[in-house]
Amino acid sequence: MLRFMKPTLLALLLLTAPAFVQASDSEPLGVALENLSYPHPVHFFPLIVEGQDLRMAYMDVPPAGHANGQTVLLLHGKNFFGAYWAGTIQALSAAGFRVVVPDQLGFGKSPKPDIHYSFELMAQTTRALLDSLGIAKTTVVGHSMGGMLAVRYTLLYPAATTRLVLENPIGLEDYRVKVPFTSVDATYRAMLSPTREGLDRFYRSYFGTWKAEFGIWSELAWRATLSGEWPRAARASALTYDMIYTQPVVQDLPRLAVPTLLIIGQADRTTLGRGALPPDVLATMGRYPELGRRAQAAIPGAKLAELEGVGHIAHLEAPERFHTALLAFLK
């Protein structure tokens, strides 16, 4: 059961981004990132899911330039949260867009409840948030897992979606075909006790060209594991992994009926189940140059921007090329 409460906006103090790099990597970070600054004020949208009172965190950034009357919704990936969109928020706001950036339930500053996660639930709570802000229509931009959510959101709310942008979305292949099923409990146990070195390797794999500044994301992930509440967050992470595995969207791509842009880093090889696959099977998965072209062919009228040498997170690794492609499509 899901019902929504009248929202109360609780603005947090706006602190600066250098706090990311000034923090000690041995200092625990609360699983709701309580002591981490975001690039813009954070508000909370109250809702009730499965009988639990929850508060969905989000940023709502007004245009910095001449307002064009349009809003862009940014949807984050699984191993990230809304703050990693800082540069994209700045680029869009400067171009006259209002930008709304939620942390989905289970991520970032939002709570980590033990519930049945689904892309339908995430789409529904996101739509309720936008309704509470008086936003009828948006351009939807989704990265990685956020791309899967963006597809499901667009299919559920086509009249509320003006355009769709998918940045290296996962789910362009059905992982169930080649990746062995793992129970939520087994996934949870595997996530419960990560190592710092393992997290570093994991986050490095996202980038085609590594820069030291990208290390902050594995550092923040590590500090979250030092929290006394980490088991709760690990459980939510396992549940959302199961959501990605069991709720594919690739079969739904032909049903999309809004103008769509795919921005695909050509050096990306991201896939689920990387550690569980033999090398010969792994070599056939996460082949984003091929996946991007197949997705373009499947989505009616879709455009494709291929970014050579770029990995999974173009908006961090190649922000100028990413924002050029994004803004050209929006204009």
N, C-alpha and C positions, 0 to 999 in steps of 0.2 A: 504493500500500500504506500502511496506517495501523495502527500499534499503539501502545499506551500503556505508559508506564513508571510504576513506583511513585513517587508524588509526594513531593517534598521541599519543605517550605514555607520560603521565605526571606523573612522579614519585613523590610521597610524601615522606616526611622525615620519616625514620624508627624510631619509638619510642617504648618504652618498655611496656610490658603487665601490670606492676603494676599500670599504669594510670587508668586501669579499677577500681581498688579498692580504689584509692586515691580520685577520683572525689566525690563531694558532691551530694547526691541524690536530692537536691533541685535546682541544677544547670541545666537549660534547655539544652537538647542535640538536635542539629539540626536534622531535619528529614532525612538528607543525612549524618548524623553522622560526620559532618565536624570537630568537636572538639573531636573526639574519635580516639585513636591510634589503628592501626591494627598491627598484629605481623610481617608483612612483607610489603615492599613498595607496594603502591596501584597505579595502572595505570588505564587509561580510554580509552575505545574503542568507538569512535564516530559512531553513526548510526542515521538513520531517520526512525521513526515509526509513521504512520498516520499523516505525515506532520510535526512532532515535532522533533527538533534536540535534541538528547539525548546522554548521555555518560555512557556507562556500565562500572562499576568499577570491577576490578579483581586484584588478586595477581598471579604472575608467579614466582614460586620459583624453582631455579635450584637444582640439586642434591648436597648434602653436602658430600656424600661419593663417591665411585667409580661409575660413571654414567653407567647405564645399557641400556640407549637408549630408555627407555619407559617413557610414561607420564600418570599421573593419573589426572582425572578431578573430583573435589569434588563439589557436588551440595547440597546446604543448605536447611533446612526446612523452613516452613512458618514464624514462630515466631523467627527466628534467621537470621544470615548473615554469610558471609565467615569467619569472625574472630574466630568463635567458633570451627573451624577446626584446631586451632593452634597446638595442640598436634599431630594430625594426619599428618599435614604437616611435622612436625619435624620427625616423625617416617618414613614417606615415603621418605623424602629427604635423611635421613641418610642411607636408604636402596638403594639409587642410583636412585630414581625416580625424574623426573621433575614433579612438581605439579602445576596445574592451578586451581584457585578458584575464580569463578565469583560471584558477587552479582547480582542476577537476577534483571531485571527492576521491580521497586516497592519495593526493599529491600536494606537494608544496605546503602552503600555509593552511590548506583545507584539512579537515579531520581525516582520520584513517579508520573508518568504521569497518566492522566485519559484517558485510552485506553481500547480496548478490549483485555484482557489478555487471553492467551491460552497456553497450553503446547506446541503446535506446534510453536507458536511465540517464546517462551523461548528456545525451541530446536534449532530453526533457528538462533536466535541471538547468542546462545552459539556456534553453528557450525561455524558461520561467525567469531566469535572471535578466535576460534582455527585455522581457515584458515589464519587469519591475522598474527598469530604467527608461521605459517609454520608447524603446527602439523596435521599430516594426520590421526593418530590413537591414541586412548586413552583407558585406562581402565576407566569406569564410575562408580563412587561411589555416591549413592544418599541416603540422610537421610530424612525421613518423607515426606513432600511435594516434596523434592528433589528426593525421590524414584519414585514418580509418573512421574516427569519430566525425570528421568533416563530411565524409561520404554519407554516413548514416544520418547525420543532421540534415544534410541537403535533401535526402530522399524523404525524410519525415516532414520537413518544412520547406518545400520548394518555393512557395510563394514568399517566404521570408528571406530567401537567399538570392542576392543579385548576381554574384559571381563566386566561383570556387577556385581556390589555389591549393594545390597539393605539392608540398615540398618533401621529396624523398619519403613518401608514405610507405609504411610497412603494410603488409596485407595485399600486396600486388600479386601474391601467389598464395595458394591454400597450403599452409604449413602442415596440415593434417596428412597430406599425401606422403611426406617424407620424414617428418619429425615425429619420433615416438611420443605417445601420450605420457604425461607425467601428472600424477594426482596433485591436487592443491597442497596436501600435507607434505608430499615429497618435495615439491617446489619450495614450500615454506622452510623446510629443514635445510635445504641447500642455500637459501638466502639468509638464514639466521646468523651465520658466522662467516661473513666474507673476510678477505684479507686486504690490507692496503695495497699490496702489490697486484692482487687480482683485479681490484677496482681500477687501478692505474692502467693496466693492460686493456681492460674492457673499454674505458673511455677513450684511450688512444685509438682504438679500432674504428671509432666514429669519424676520424679525420684523415683526409688524403695527405695533407701536409701538416705535421705536428708543430705547434708553437707552445712555448712555455706557458703562455697566458691561458691556454685551454685546461691546464692542470687544476684550475680552481674547481672544476665541476666534479672531478673525482675526489678532490679534497672535501668538498661539501658532502658528497655521498658518504665518505668515510666517517666524517664527524657525526652524521646522523646515526650511524651504527653504534656510536659510543653512548647514546642516550639510554636511560633506563627504560624508555618506552619503545625501544627499537623492535622488540618482538611484535608489537601491534602493527608497526609500519611494515615489517617484513611480511606479516600475514596479508595485509592489504596489497602489497606488491605481488605476492603469489596469486591472489585472487584476480588481479588485473592481468597477470600473465595468462591465466586460464581463460579470461575473457578474450584476449587477443587470439589465442590458439583455437578456441571453440566457436568464435563468432566472425568468420571471414567475411570480407566485403568485396573481394575481387569479382565475384559473380554478379554483383550489383552495379558495376561500372557502366554497362550499357544503358541502364535506366536513368542515368544522370541527364538532366535536361536544362542545365544552366551553363552559361559560358564558363569554360574550365581551362586552367593553365596548370601544366605539370612542370615543376622546376626540379630537375634531376641531376644531382652530383654524380658524375660518371665514374668516380673512384669508389663509390659506395658498394659494400658487400654485406650489408646488415641482413641478418636472418634470425629467426627464433631457433633455439635448440643447437646453437653452434657447438657447444661442448659435448653434445650427445651424438653427433653425426660422424661417420667415417669420412676420411678426406675425399673419397671419390664422390660421395653424395653431397658433401658440403660444397664441392666445386660447382655443383649444378644449381645452387641456390643463392639468392641475394645478388643476382647479376643485374644491377640496376640499369645499365644501358639498354639491355634487352627488355627488362620489365617496364621501363618508361615508355618505350615505343609500343609495346603491346597494350599498355594502358591507354595511350593516345588513340590507338586504333579502336579500342573498345568504347571509349567515351565519345559520343557524337559531337563532332566539331571541335574537339579539344586541341589546344595548342601545346607545344612542347619546347621548353628551354633546357638545353643540355649544357651543363657546366663542366668542362673538361678539367680533370685533375682534382676535383672537389669531392669530398666524402659525404657523410650522412647529414651534416648540419651546415648547409650552405650559408644560412644567415649568420653563423658565427665564423666560418672558415673563409668565406668569400663574400662579405657583406655588400660590397659595392656592386658586384655582378648580380647578386641575388636581388638587391633593392632596385637596380636598374630594370631587371626583368619584371619584377612585381609591379612597380609604378607604371611602367609602359603598358602593362595589361590593364591596370585599374583606370588609366586615363583614356 
